[in-house]
């Protein structure tokens, strides 16, 4: 059980880092339909992606730390 939780925590940390870097490097949504939307829509999309990535990162670190203290 510990091994599965450790793998999940590492996956969440990696996914959080990649998801956080993805919009910053402009590798995310690069299609004309996205750029034709309003600035508020684009900002909301980036904020949602960064928020989910940050939640993944924090959750993965918390899970990994809780496994260390068990």
N, CA, C and O atoms as CSV, one atom per row, in Angstrom:
chain,resi,resn,atom,element,x,y,z
A,1,UNK,N,N,0.823,-1.198,0.000
A,1,UNK,CA,C,0.000,0.000,0.000
A,1,UNK,C,C,0.864,1.258,0.000
A,1,UNK,O,O,0.547,2.228,-0.688
A,2,UNK,N,N,1.946,1.248,0.762
A,2,UNK,CA,C,2.831,2.403,0.801
A,2,UNK,C,C,3.459,2.692,-0.545
A,2,UNK,O,O,3.653,3.850,-0.916
A,3,UNK,N,N,3.780,1.628,-1.281
A,3,UNK,CA,C,4.412,1.815,-2.586
A,3,UNK,C,C,3.456,2.493,-3.558
A,3,UNK,O,O,3.863,3.366,-4.325
A,4,UNK,N,N,2.191,2.096,-3.530
A,4,UNK,CA,C,1.199,2.709,-4.414
A,4,UNK,C,C,0.994,4.181,-4.072
A,4,UNK,O,O,0.872,5.015,-4.969
A,5,UNK,N,N,0.955,4.504,-2.786
A,5,UNK,CA,C,0.796,5.899,-2.384
A,5,UNK,C,C,2.024,6.726,-2.744
A,5,UNK,O,O,1.904,7.893,-3.118
A,6,UNK,N,N,3.198,6.126,-2.632
A,6,UNK,CA,C,4.430,6.835,-2.991
A,6,UNK,C,C,4.452,7.127,-4.497
A,6,UNK,O,O,4.837,8.220,-4.912
A,7,UNK,N,N,4.042,6.158,-5.304
A,7,UNK,CA,C,3.987,6.361,-6.755
A,7,UNK,C,C,2.968,7.449,-7.090
A,7,UNK,O,O,3.221,8.292,-7.951
A,8,UNK,N,N,1.823,7.435,-6.415
A,8,UNK,CA,C,0.808,8.455,-6.642
A,8,UNK,C,C,1.323,9.836,-6.259
A,8,UNK,O,O,1.085,10.805,-6.981
A,9,UNK,N,N,2.017,9.939,-5.148
A,9,UNK,CA,C,2.556,11.226,-4.713
A,9,UNK,C,C,3.589,11.747,-5.704
A,9,UNK,O,O,3.589,12.935,-6.029
A,10,UNK,N,N,4.459,10.885,-6.181
A,10,UNK,CA,C,5.479,11.306,-7.149
A,10,UNK,C,C,4.815,11.733,-8.452
A,10,UNK,O,O,5.218,12.726,-9.057
A,11,UNK,N,N,3.791,10.984,-8.892
A,11,UNK,CA,C,3.062,11.356,-10.099
A,11,UNK,C,C,2.429,12.739,-9.943
A,11,UNK,O,O,2.500,13.560,-10.858
A,12,UNK,N,N,1.810,13.001,-8.792
A,12,UNK,CA,C,1.159,14.292,-8.572
A,12,UNK,C,C,2.168,15.433,-8.563
A,12,UNK,O,O,1.881,16.518,-9.070
A,13,UNK,N,N,3.334,15.202,-7.998
A,13,UNK,CA,C,4.374,16.238,-7.985
A,13,UNK,C,C,4.854,16.518,-9.401
A,13,UNK,O,O,4.978,17.678,-9.794
A,14,UNK,N,N,5.124,15.472,-10.168
A,14,UNK,CA,C,5.596,15.655,-11.541
A,14,UNK,C,C,4.527,16.331,-12.393
A,14,UNK,O,O,4.835,17.243,-13.160
A,15,UNK,N,N,3.267,15.892,-12.267
A,15,UNK,CA,C,2.180,16.495,-13.030
A,15,UNK,C,C,1.987,17.962,-12.648
A,15,UNK,O,O,1.692,18.793,-13.507
A,16,UNK,N,N,2.151,18.281,-11.375
A,16,UNK,CA,C,2.026,19.666,-10.923
A,16,UNK,C,C,3.124,20.547,-11.478
A,16,UNK,O,O,2.869,21.685,-11.872
A,17,UNK,N,N,4.341,20.036,-11.515
A,17,UNK,CA,C,5.459,20.825,-12.057
A,17,UNK,C,C,5.282,21.037,-13.554
A,17,UNK,O,O,5.431,22.155,-14.048
A,18,UNK,N,N,4.965,19.967,-14.276
A,18,UNK,CA,C,4.788,20.091,-15.724
A,18,UNK,C,C,3.606,21.002,-16.048
A,18,UNK,O,O,3.692,21.845,-16.940
A,19,UNK,N,N,2.507,20.830,-15.321
A,19,UNK,CA,C,1.335,21.666,-15.553
A,19,UNK,C,C,1.568,23.124,-15.212
A,19,UNK,O,O,0.955,24.005,-15.814
A,20,UNK,N,N,2.442,23.392,-14.258
A,20,UNK,CA,C,2.759,24.773,-13.902
A,20,UNK,C,C,3.685,25.444,-14.891
A,20,UNK,O,O,3.604,26.653,-15.107
A,21,UNK,N,N,4.558,24.669,-15.487
A,21,UNK,CA,C,5.521,25.227,-16.445
A,21,UNK,C,C,4.901,25.349,-17.839
A,21,UNK,O,O,5.293,26.212,-18.624
A,22,UNK,N,N,3.941,24.490,-18.138
A,22,UNK,CA,C,3.322,24.421,-19.466
A,22,UNK,C,C,2.804,25.776,-19.951
A,22,UNK,O,O,3.200,26.199,-21.037
A,23,UNK,N,N,1.935,26.489,-19.204
A,23,UNK,CA,C,1.444,27.781,-19.702
A,23,UNK,C,C,2.504,28.877,-19.694
A,23,UNK,O,O,2.452,29.798,-20.510
A,24,UNK,N,N,3.452,28.784,-18.788
A,24,UNK,CA,C,4.492,29.810,-18.703
A,24,UNK,C,C,5.376,29.786,-19.953
A,24,UNK,O,O,5.801,30.836,-20.436
A,25,UNK,N,N,5.649,28.594,-20.471
A,25,UNK,CA,C,6.453,28.453,-21.684
A,25,UNK,C,C,5.616,28.569,-22.959
A,25,UNK,O,O,6.129,28.377,-24.061
A,26,UNK,N,N,4.336,28.882,-22.807
A,26,UNK,CA,C,3.412,29.047,-23.917
A,26,UNK,C,C,3.300,27.773,-24.748
A,26,UNK,O,O,3.228,27.829,-25.975
A,27,UNK,N,N,3.287,26.646,-24.087
A,27,UNK,CA,C,3.142,25.365,-24.762
A,27,UNK,C,C,1.715,24.844,-24.677
A,27,UNK,O,O,1.407,23.782,-25.218
A,28,UNK,N,N,0.858,25.574,-24.013
A,28,UNK,CA,C,-0.500,25.107,-23.778
A,28,UNK,C,C,-1.401,25.294,-24.978
A,28,UNK,O,O,-1.236,24.627,-26.000
A,29,UNK,N,N,-2.329,26.177,-24.859
A,29,UNK,CA,C,-3.361,26.359,-25.860
A,29,UNK,C,C,-2.872,27.319,-26.945
A,29,UNK,O,O,-2.890,28.536,-26.766
A,30,UNK,N,N,-2.440,26.759,-28.057
A,30,UNK,CA,C,-1.913,27.554,-29.168
A,30,UNK,C,C,-2.761,27.367,-30.421
A,30,UNK,O,O,-2.236,27.020,-31.479
A,31,UNK,N,N,-4.044,27.589,-30.311
A,31,UNK,CA,C,-4.889,27.471,-31.482
A,31,UNK,C,C,-5.656,28.778,-31.667
A,31,UNK,O,O,-5.910,29.492,-30.696
A,32,UNK,N,N,-6.024,29.092,-32.900
A,32,UNK,CA,C,-6.658,30.389,-33.184
A,32,UNK,C,C,-7.962,30.626,-32.428
A,32,UNK,O,O,-8.285,31.769,-32.103
A,33,UNK,N,N,-8.716,29.562,-32.143
A,33,UNK,CA,C,-9.968,29.734,-31.426
A,33,UNK,C,C,-9.736,30.267,-30.013
A,33,UNK,O,O,-10.533,31.050,-29.499
A,34,UNK,N,N,-8.650,29.841,-29.398
A,34,UNK,CA,C,-8.333,30.316,-28.048
A,34,UNK,C,C,-7.953,31.787,-28.075
A,34,UNK,O,O,-8.386,32.556,-27.216
A,35,UNK,N,N,-7.149,32.188,-29.053
A,35,UNK,CA,C,-6.701,33.580,-29.123
A,35,UNK,C,C,-7.807,34.525,-29.590
A,35,UNK,O,O,-7.699,35.738,-29.407
A,36,UNK,N,N,-8.862,33.986,-30.186
A,36,UNK,CA,C,-9.976,34.847,-30.593
A,36,UNK,C,C,-10.914,35.142,-29.420
A,36,UNK,O,O,-11.783,36.006,-29.530
A,37,UNK,N,N,-10.750,34.435,-28.302
A,37,UNK,CA,C,-11.564,34.686,-27.111
A,37,UNK,C,C,-11.083,35.960,-26.416
A,37,UNK,O,O,-10.011,36.487,-26.716
A,38,UNK,N,N,-11.903,36.439,-25.483
A,38,UNK,CA,C,-11.548,37.658,-24.759
A,38,UNK,C,C,-10.361,37.419,-23.833
A,38,UNK,O,O,-10.006,36.281,-23.526
A,39,UNK,N,N,-9.761,38.520,-23.400
A,39,UNK,CA,C,-8.617,38.435,-22.500
A,39,UNK,C,C,-9.016,37.801,-21.168
A,39,UNK,O,O,-8.240,37.054,-20.572
A,40,UNK,N,N,-10.228,38.101,-20.706
A,40,UNK,CA,C,-10.702,37.530,-19.442
A,40,UNK,C,C,-10.832,36.012,-19.551
A,40,UNK,O,O,-10.505,35.296,-18.605
A,41,UNK,N,N,-11.300,35.521,-20.682
A,41,UNK,CA,C,-11.415,34.081,-20.898
A,41,UNK,C,C,-10.032,33.434,-20.886
A,41,UNK,O,O,-9.834,32.394,-20.257
A,42,UNK,N,N,-9.084,34.045,-21.575
A,42,UNK,CA,C,-7.718,33.504,-21.621
A,42,UNK,C,C,-7.093,33.521,-20.241
A,42,UNK,O,O,-6.454,32.548,-19.839
A,43,UNK,N,N,-7.265,34.606,-19.513
A,43,UNK,CA,C,-6.713,34.712,-18.164
A,43,UNK,C,C,-7.338,33.678,-17.238
A,43,UNK,O,O,-6.641,33.070,-16.425
A,44,UNK,N,N,-8.637,33.478,-17.354
A,44,UNK,CA,C,-9.312,32.468,-16.545
A,44,UNK,C,C,-8.832,31.069,-16.865
A,44,UNK,O,O,-8.688,30.237,-15.969
A,45,UNK,N,N,-8.586,30.807,-18.130
A,45,UNK,CA,C,-8.088,29.496,-18.529
A,45,UNK,C,C,-6.700,29.232,-17.953
A,45,UNK,O,O,-6.427,28.146,-17.441
A,46,UNK,N,N,-5.832,30.228,-18.039
A,46,UNK,CA,C,-4.490,30.073,-17.479
A,46,UNK,C,C,-4.543,29.954,-15.959
A,46,UNK,O,O,-3.812,29.155,-15.374
A,47,UNK,N,N,-5.401,30.742,-15.317
A,47,UNK,CA,C,-5.517,30.676,-13.860
A,47,UNK,C,C,-6.034,29.309,-13.418
A,47,UNK,O,O,-5.568,28.765,-12.417
A,48,UNK,N,N,-6.992,28.754,-14.155
A,48,UNK,CA,C,-7.516,27.430,-13.822
A,48,UNK,C,C,-6.423,26.381,-13.942
A,48,UNK,O,O,-6.265,25.543,-13.054
A,49,UNK,N,N,-5.674,26.419,-15.023
A,49,UNK,CA,C,-4.598,25.439,-15.224
A,49,UNK,C,C,-3.536,25.554,-14.136
A,49,UNK,O,O,-3.089,24.546,-13.590
A,50,UNK,N,N,-3.135,26.778,-13.822
A,50,UNK,CA,C,-2.122,26.962,-12.782
A,50,UNK,C,C,-2.654,26.569,-11.403
A,50,UNK,O,O,-1.917,26.024,-10.582
A,51,UNK,N,N,-3.936,26.847,-11.151
A,51,UNK,CA,C,-4.531,26.462,-9.866
A,51,UNK,C,C,-4.578,24.956,-9.679
A,51,UNK,O,O,-4.256,24.449,-8.605
A,52,UNK,N,N,-4.976,24.243,-10.719
A,52,UNK,CA,C,-5.022,22.783,-10.643
A,52,UNK,C,C,-3.615,22.219,-10.481
A,52,UNK,O,O,-3.407,21.279,-9.714
A,53,UNK,N,N,-2.655,22.783,-11.195
A,53,UNK,CA,C,-1.275,22.313,-11.081
A,53,UNK,C,C,-0.721,22.571,-9.685
A,53,UNK,O,O,-0.015,21.732,-9.125
A,54,UNK,N,N,-1.041,23.725,-9.132
A,54,UNK,CA,C,-0.587,24.038,-7.779
A,54,UNK,C,C,-1.230,23.096,-6.759
A,54,UNK,O,O,-0.575,22.666,-5.810
A,55,UNK,N,N,-2.509,22.777,-6.953
A,55,UNK,CA,C,-3.181,21.832,-6.060
A,55,UNK,C,C,-2.550,20.445,-6.159
A,55,UNK,O,O,-2.378,19.770,-5.144
A,56,UNK,N,N,-2.205,20.018,-7.370
A,56,UNK,CA,C,-1.532,18.735,-7.548
A,56,UNK,C,C,-0.192,18.739,-6.826
A,56,UNK,O,O,0.142,17.781,-6.129
A,57,UNK,N,N,0.567,19.798,-6.988
A,57,UNK,CA,C,1.888,19.884,-6.371
A,57,UNK,C,C,1.790,19.862,-4.847
A,57,UNK,O,O,2.521,19.122,-4.189
A,58,UNK,N,N,0.908,20.654,-4.295
A,58,UNK,CA,C,0.753,20.702,-2.837
A,58,UNK,C,C,0.251,19.364,-2.300
A,58,UNK,O,O,0.723,18.892,-1.266
A,59,UNK,N,N,-0.698,18.758,-2.996
A,59,UNK,CA,C,-1.230,17.465,-2.552
A,59,UNK,C,C,-0.166,16.377,-2.617
A,59,UNK,O,O,-0.060,15.553,-1.708
A,60,UNK,N,N,0.617,16.372,-3.685
A,60,UNK,CA,C,1.672,15.368,-3.816
A,60,UNK,C,C,2.731,15.508,-2.736
A,60,UNK,O,O,3.186,14.514,-2.170
A,61,UNK,N,N,3.121,16.738,-2.454
A,61,UNK,CA,C,4.116,16.968,-1.400
A,61,UNK,C,C,3.546,16.578,-0.040
A,61,UNK,O,O,4.232,15.952,0.768
A,62,UNK,N,N,2.297,16.947,0.211
A,62,UNK,CA,C,1.671,16.584,1.482
A,62,UNK,C,C,1.547,15.078,1.653
A,62,UNK,O,O,1.784,14.553,2.741
A,63,UNK,N,N,1.177,14.384,0.586
A,63,UNK,CA,C,1.061,12.932,0.655
A,63,UNK,C,C,2.419,12.293,0.883
A,63,UNK,O,O,2.541,11.353,1.669
A,64,UNK,N,N,3.435,12.792,0.204
A,64,UNK,CA,C,4.779,12.250,0.373
A,64,UNK,C,C,5.287,12.493,1.791
A,64,UNK,O,O,5.891,11.604,2.391
A,65,UNK,N,N,5.051,13.670,2.324
A,65,UNK,CA,C,5.468,13.976,3.702
A,65,UNK,C,C,4.712,13.123,4.714
A,65,UNK,O,O,5.277,12.700,5.723
A,66,UNK,N,N,3.436,12.873,4.441
A,66,UNK,CA,C,2.682,12.049,5.387
A,66,UNK,C,C,3.182,10.587,5.347
A,66,UNK,O,O,3.119,9.892,6.361
A,67,UNK,N,N,3.665,10.130,4.216
A,67,UNK,CA,C,4.217,8.782,4.141
A,67,UNK,C,C,5.551,8.670,4.875
A,67,UNK,O,O,5.894,7.611,5.401
A,68,UNK,N,N,6.295,9.771,4.905
A,68,UNK,CA,C,7.582,9.762,5.594
A,68,UNK,C,C,7.359,9.673,7.107
A,68,UNK,O,O,8.126,9.017,7.812
A,69,UNK,N,N,6.312,10.331,7.601
A,69,UNK,CA,C,6.057,10.365,9.040
A,69,UNK,C,C,5.303,9.147,9.561
A,69,UNK,O,O,5.093,9.027,10.768
A,70,UNK,N,N,4.893,8.243,8.676
A,70,UNK,CA,C,4.171,7.049,9.134
A,70,UNK,C,C,5.141,6.031,9.665
A,70,UNK,O,O,4.731,4.954,10.099
